[in-house]
Amino acid sequence: PKSSTTQDLAIGWWVAVALRNPVAGLGCYVGQVQSVTALGVRLTLLDWVVGEARGLDFWLPWTNVEGIQVATERDTWDQGAFARFQDRCISTARPVAE
C-alpha cells in the first residue's frame, strides 16, 4: 500500500475518514484536520448540530485508515456530502468484534 505523507493533507481541510476496523464505536469520522504526521492525522470532530469543528479531537493512525474524502481550501464545504459519506461508512461497516 502507498504510504501517506504529511503533504497529502493540510491543516484546516475537512475530511471524512473511513476506518479499516471501527474504533470508539464508529467506522467513519468527519472533522477538520489539526495536524498531520507520518504516523497519522488528528481531527477536531464535526459537531453536526452547529456544523462546525467543535467536538473532541481524534487521532487516527494511517494503519487504520481505509479511505478519506477530502475538501481542500478550493472546495466548497458541503456538510451534506460528508453526512452521506458517513452514512455509507456506517451502513457498510463490519461489526466490531467483541
HELIX and SHEET records of a PDB file:
HELIX    1   1 TRP A   62  ASN A   64  5                                   3    
HELIX    2   2 GLN A   79  THR A   92  1                                  14    
SHEET    1   A 5 GLU A  52  PRO A  61  0                                        
SHEET    2   A 5 GLY A  40  ASP A  47 -1                                        
SHEET    3   A 5 LEU A  26  VAL A  36 -1                                        
SHEET    4   A 5 TRP A  14  VAL A  23 -1                                        
SHEET    5   A 5 VAL A  65  ALA A  71 -1                                        
END                                                                             
